[in-house]
Amino acid sequence: MIKKVDSTKCPTDIDQRVALSLSLQRYLRASAEFETASQAFTDACNSLRNDLPRDGRFVAQFSFRHYLVTSDRDGNFDVERIETL
């Protein structure tokens, strides 16, 4: 179904059109970046889930910070930042 565009609702002022175009470009770039980051996060979670020992708990250090890592038998895990050991 083709929907007719109501031209009375479209911006006619050149400044409005430029602002709308820039906003749309920003949105589309952010949307693409979000999709990329979301896929990277999903891949990292799956990799960690596969590499973690089942039913375990340990402390890991990364970038001078400590994290408590807990995993269960089903492959679920939690990573929690801790201030001190």
C-alpha positions as CSV (number, residue, x, y, z in Angstrom):
1,M,0.0,0.0,0.0
2,I,1.4,3.4,-1.0
3,K,0.6,6.2,1.4
4,K,0.2,9.7,0.1
5,V,2.5,12.2,1.7
6,D,0.8,15.3,3.1
7,S,3.1,18.1,1.8
8,T,1.6,20.6,4.3
9,K,3.4,18.7,7.1
10,C,6.8,18.7,5.4
11,P,9.2,21.4,6.3
12,T,9.4,24.1,3.6
13,D,11.9,26.4,5.2
14,I,15.5,25.6,4.1
15,D,16.8,25.8,7.6
16,Q,14.1,23.4,8.8
17,R,15.0,21.0,6.0
18,V,18.7,21.1,6.7
19,A,18.1,20.6,10.5
20,L,15.8,17.7,9.7
21,S,18.3,16.1,7.3
22,L,21.1,16.4,9.9
23,S,18.9,14.9,12.6
24,L,18.0,12.0,10.4
25,Q,21.6,11.4,9.4
26,R,22.6,11.4,13.1
27,Y,19.8,9.0,14.0
28,L,20.7,6.6,11.1
29,R,24.4,6.6,12.1
30,A,23.6,6.0,15.8
31,S,21.2,3.2,14.8
32,A,23.9,1.5,12.7
33,E,26.4,1.9,15.6
34,F,23.9,0.5,18.0
35,E,23.3,-2.6,15.9
36,T,27.1,-3.1,15.6
37,A,27.6,-2.7,19.3
38,S,24.7,-4.9,20.1
39,Q,26.1,-7.7,17.9
40,A,29.6,-7.3,19.5
41,F,28.0,-7.6,23.0
42,T,26.0,-10.7,22.0
43,D,29.1,-12.3,20.5
44,A,31.2,-11.5,23.7
45,C,28.5,-12.9,25.9
46,N,28.3,-16.1,23.9
47,S,32.1,-16.5,23.9
48,L,32.3,-15.9,27.7
49,R,29.5,-18.3,28.3
50,N,31.3,-21.0,26.3
51,D,34.7,-20.3,28.1
52,L,33.5,-20.0,31.7
53,P,33.7,-23.1,33.9
54,R,30.3,-24.3,34.9
55,D,29.1,-23.6,38.4
56,G,32.1,-21.5,39.4
57,R,33.1,-18.3,41.1
58,F,36.3,-16.4,40.9
59,V,37.9,-12.9,41.0
60,A,39.4,-11.5,37.8
61,Q,41.5,-8.4,37.3
62,F,41.2,-6.2,34.2
63,S,42.6,-2.7,33.7
64,F,43.5,-2.4,37.4
65,R,39.9,-3.2,38.5
66,H,38.6,-6.4,40.1
67,Y,35.5,-8.3,39.1
68,L,33.6,-11.1,40.8
69,V,32.6,-13.6,38.1
70,T,29.9,-16.2,39.0
71,S,28.5,-18.8,36.7
72,D,26.0,-21.6,37.1
73,R,25.4,-25.1,35.5
74,D,23.1,-23.7,32.8
75,G,25.7,-21.3,31.5
76,N,24.3,-18.2,33.1
77,F,26.8,-15.8,34.5
78,D,27.2,-12.5,36.3
79,V,30.2,-10.1,36.3
80,E,30.2,-7.6,39.2
81,R,32.8,-5.0,39.8
82,I,34.2,-5.1,43.3
83,E,36.2,-2.3,45.0
84,T,38.7,-4.3,47.0
85,L,39.5,-7.9,47.5
